[in-house]
Amino acid sequence: MDSVIGILGHMNMKAVSKKEQNDSNKLAKRLRRNMGSAIEDFNMIEEGDRVMVCLSGGADSYTMLDILMNLQRGAPVNFELIAVNLDQKQPDFPEHVLPEYLDGIGINYHILERDTYSVVKRVVPEGKTMCGLCSRLRRGILYRFAREQGYNKIALGHHRDDIIETLFLNMFYGGKLKAMPPKLLSDDGQNIVIRPLSYCREAEIKQYAEFKGFPIIPCNLCGSQEHLQRQAMKHLLNEWNRKYPGRVETIFAAIQNLVPSHLADVDAYDFRNLGRDKPSKDTRRTVSWS
C-alpha cells in the first residue's frame, strides 16, 4: 500500500512540475511577444545599435536583460548589448551578486562605482525620502557613461504599471497629463532612452523572475522610505483592478489614444481658429477676457 502511495505521489509531483514548466513557457512567450511588439511599435532598436541595459538587480531589469538577449538571437537587425550596473555604495550592498550572475550568462558588462549614497545622505534632511535625488544622480552618471562609451540607446526596466502610475502621479500632484514614454530623447538631446517592457505587466514580470530564479537584490538597502505617493497610486490601481478587472488595461489603452480636440490644451490643439474656414475675410480681432 505504501509503495502505491509513493508511486502516486511521485507521479503527482511530476505532473505539477510539468504544469509549472508549461506555465513558465507560456509566460516567457507572452513577455517576449509583448517586448517585441513594443520594440517594433516604437522603433526602439535599429541596425547597428549599441544598447546599454541598465541592471539594478531587481526583477524588472533582470527580466529585461534576459528577454533582450533571447530576442537578439533571432532579431531581424544586428545590435549589441552591454549590461551596466551602478554600485552607489549603499550599506550592505552585495557587490558579488551581479558580477557572478553576468559572468554566468556570458554577457559583457561594466560595474560603475560611485558613492552617491554619501552625497544623498548629506543633502537630504533626516526622515525625508532620498529616492528623488538618488534617481537624478544615478541618471546623470548612466547618461554620461553611455555618451563616453558610444552607446546610442539606454534601456530601462520600467513596465506598463510604472507608466500608468506615473500618469496618475502627474495628474494628481503635477497638474499635467503626462506619463512615462516608451521611447524618449533626453533633455540635452544626446541620449535615447528606451523602455522595452512598456507592454509588460508587473505581476507577470515578478512571476517570470521567480521561475528563472534571478538573484534579486532588494532596493531598500539605503534605508530610505519607499516613494509613498507612487505606492499610493499602486494601491489605488490594484484596488480598481480587483473590483473592475480590465480597468488597468483600459487606462493604458487611453494613453495610446489621445484626442487633443477633446481636451483643453491650447498649445496641443488650435481652438482659437476652430471654425475659421476663410481666415482671409475674418476681420474679428482677439480681445482680452480677463
C-alpha positions in Angstrom: 0.0 0.0 0.0 2.8 2.4 1.0 4.6 1.7 -2.4 1.4 2.5 -4.3 1.0 5.8 -2.4 4.6 6.6 -3.1 4.2 5.9 -6.8 1.1 8.1 -7.0 2.9 10.9 -5.1 5.8 10.7 -7.4 3.5 10.9 -10.5 1.7 13.9 -9.0 5.0 15.7 -8.4 6.0 15.1 -12.0 2.6 16.4 -13.2 2.9 19.5 -11.1 6.5 20.1 -12.3 5.3 19.6 -15.9 2.5 22.1 -15.4 4.8 24.6 -13.9 7.1 24.3 -16.8 4.3 24.8 -19.3 3.1 27.9 -17.4 6.7 29.2 -17.4 7.0 28.6 -21.2 3.7 30.4 -21.8 4.7 33.3 -19.7 8.1 33.6 -21.4 6.4 33.6 -24.8 3.9 36.3 -23.7 6.6 38.6 -22.3 8.8 38.0 -25.4 5.8 38.8 -27.7 4.9 42.0 -25.7 8.5 43.2 -25.6 8.9 42.5 -29.3 5.7 44.4 -30.1 6.9 47.5 -28.1 10.3 47.5 -29.8 8.6 47.3 -33.2 5.9 49.9 -32.5 8.3 52.5 -31.2 11.3 51.5 -33.4 13.4 51.1 -30.2 16.2 49.1 -31.7 17.7 49.5 -35.2 20.5 48.0 -37.2 23.9 48.6 -35.6 22.6 49.9 -32.3 24.7 49.7 -29.2 22.2 49.2 -26.3 23.3 49.8 -22.7 21.0 47.7 -20.5 20.7 49.3 -17.0 20.7 46.5 -14.5 19.7 47.3 -10.9 19.4 43.8 -9.5 15.6 43.9 -9.4 13.1 41.6 -11.2 12.3 44.2 -13.9 15.9 44.8 -15.1 16.8 41.1 -14.9 13.8 40.2 -17.0 14.5 42.9 -19.5 18.1 41.7 -20.0 17.1 38.1 -20.2 14.4 38.6 -22.9 16.6 41.1 -24.8 19.3 38.5 -25.1 16.7 36.0 -26.2 15.3 38.4 -28.8 18.8 39.3 -30.0 19.4 35.7 -31.2 16.6 35.9 -33.8 16.2 39.6 -34.3 15.8 41.0 -37.9 18.6 43.5 -37.1 22.0 43.2 -35.6 22.6 45.1 -32.3 25.0 45.0 -29.4 24.0 44.6 -25.7 26.1 45.7 -22.7 24.9 45.3 -19.1 25.7 48.2 -16.8 25.2 48.4 -13.0 25.8 51.4 -10.9 27.1 50.5 -7.4 26.1 53.5 -5.4 27.9 52.3 -2.2 24.8 51.6 -0.2 25.4 49.9 3.1 25.5 46.1 2.8 25.2 46.1 -1.0 26.1 42.6 -2.1 28.8 43.5 -4.7 29.5 39.9 -5.8 25.9 39.1 -6.9 25.7 40.9 -10.2 29.2 40.1 -11.5 28.7 36.4 -10.7 25.4 36.4 -12.5 26.6 38.3 -15.5 29.8 36.1 -15.8 27.5 33.1 -15.7 25.3 34.2 -18.6 28.3 35.3 -20.7 27.5 39.0 -21.4 29.8 41.9 -21.5 29.2 44.3 -18.6 30.5 47.2 -16.6 30.1 47.8 -12.8 30.3 51.6 -12.1 31.3 52.5 -8.6 30.1 56.0 -7.5 29.4 56.9 -3.9 26.2 58.8 -4.4 24.8 57.3 -1.2 27.0 59.6 0.9 26.0 62.6 -1.2 22.3 61.9 -0.8 22.6 61.3 3.0 24.5 64.6 3.3 22.0 66.7 1.3 18.6 65.2 2.2 17.2 66.0 5.7 16.7 63.1 8.1 13.3 61.5 7.6 12.8 62.7 4.1 12.8 60.2 1.2 16.1 60.0 -0.7 14.6 58.5 -3.9 14.3 61.7 -5.9 17.9 62.9 -5.6 19.2 59.4 -5.8 17.4 58.9 -9.0 18.7 62.1 -10.6 22.3 61.4 -9.7 22.0 57.8 -11.0 20.5 59.0 -14.2 23.2 61.6 -14.8 26.0 59.1 -14.2 24.5 56.5 -16.6 23.7 59.0 -19.3 27.3 60.4 -19.2 28.8 56.9 -19.3 26.6 55.9 -22.3 27.9 59.0 -24.2 31.5 58.4 -23.3 31.3 54.7 -24.4 29.3 55.3 -27.5 26.1 53.5 -26.5 23.4 55.2 -28.5 20.4 53.5 -26.7 19.8 53.3 -22.9 17.4 50.5 -21.9 15.5 51.0 -18.6 13.3 48.4 -16.9 10.1 50.4 -16.5 7.0 48.4 -17.3 3.3 49.1 -18.0 2.3 49.6 -14.4 5.1 52.1 -13.9 3.8 54.1 -16.9 0.2 54.2 -15.6 1.3 55.1 -12.1 3.3 58.0 -13.5 0.3 59.2 -15.4 -1.8 59.5 -12.2 1.1 60.9 -10.2 1.5 63.7 -12.7 -2.3 64.3 -12.8 -2.8 64.3 -9.0 0.4 66.0 -8.0 1.9 67.8 -11.0 -1.2 69.1 -12.9 0.0 67.5 -16.2 -1.4 64.9 -18.5 1.9 63.2 -18.8 3.1 59.6 -18.4 6.4 57.7 -18.9 7.1 57.3 -22.7 8.4 54.0 -24.1 11.0 56.0 -26.0 12.5 59.3 -25.0 15.1 61.8 -26.2 16.9 63.2 -23.2 16.6 66.9 -22.4 20.1 67.6 -23.7 19.3 65.6 -26.9 22.3 63.3 -26.5 20.7 60.1 -25.3 17.8 58.0 -26.5 16.1 56.1 -23.6 14.0 53.0 -24.4 11.7 51.0 -22.2 11.3 47.6 -23.8 9.0 46.3 -21.0 6.4 49.1 -21.7 3.7 46.5 -22.7 4.5 44.0 -19.9 2.6 43.7 -16.6 4.5 44.0 -13.3 2.8 40.8 -11.9 4.0 38.7 -14.9 7.5 40.1 -14.6 7.7 39.1 -11.0 6.3 35.7 -11.8 8.9 35.3 -14.6 11.7 36.3 -12.2 10.6 33.6 -9.7 10.5 31.0 -12.5 14.0 32.0 -13.6 15.4 32.3 -10.1 17.1 35.6 -10.6 19.4 36.7 -7.7 17.2 39.7 -6.7 18.9 42.5 -4.8 16.5 44.5 -2.5 16.0 48.1 -3.3 15.7 49.3 0.3 19.4 48.9 1.3 19.8 52.6 1.8 17.1 52.6 4.5 15.1 55.3 2.7 11.3 55.2 2.8 9.5 53.9 -0.2 8.1 56.6 -2.5 4.8 57.0 -0.7 3.0 58.8 -3.5 3.8 56.0 -6.0 2.9 53.3 -3.5 -0.5 55.1 -3.1 -1.0 55.0 -6.9 -0.1 51.4 -7.0 -2.6 50.6 -4.2 -5.3 52.5 -6.0 -4.8 50.8 -9.3 -4.6 47.4 -7.7 -7.9 48.1 -5.9 -9.5 49.2 -9.2 -8.2 46.1 -11.0 -9.5 43.8 -8.2 -13.0 45.4 -8.3 -13.2 46.0 -12.0 -11.0 43.6 -13.9 -9.6 45.1 -17.1 -9.7 48.7 -15.9 -5.9 49.0 -15.9 -5.8 47.7 -19.5 -8.3 50.3 -20.5 -6.3 53.1 -18.8 -3.2 52.0 -20.7 -5.2 51.9 -24.0 -6.3 55.5 -23.2 -2.6 56.6 -23.1 -2.3 55.3 -26.6 -5.4 57.0 -27.9 -5.0 60.8 -27.3 -7.7 63.1 -28.7 -6.3 66.7 -28.3 -9.5 68.3 -29.7 -11.4 66.9 -26.7 -9.0 68.2 -24.0 -8.2 71.8 -23.2 -4.6 72.4 -24.1 -4.4 75.4 -26.5 -0.9 74.5 -27.4 -1.8 71.0 -28.4 -4.9 72.0 -30.5 -5.8 75.2 -32.3 -9.1 76.0 -30.6 -8.7 79.8 -31.4 -9.0 79.3 -35.1 -11.6 76.5 -34.9 -14.3 77.1 -37.5 -12.5 79.8 -39.4 -12.9 78.4 -42.9 -12.0 81.7 -44.6 -9.4 83.4 -42.4 -8.6 86.0 -45.1 -12.1 87.5 -44.7 -12.1 87.3 -40.9 -11.9 90.8 -39.6 -12.5 89.8 -35.9 -9.8 90.7 -33.5 -8.6 89.0 -30.4 -9.8 90.8 -27.2 -8.8 90.2 -23.6 -11.4 88.5 -21.4 -9.5 88.9 -18.2 
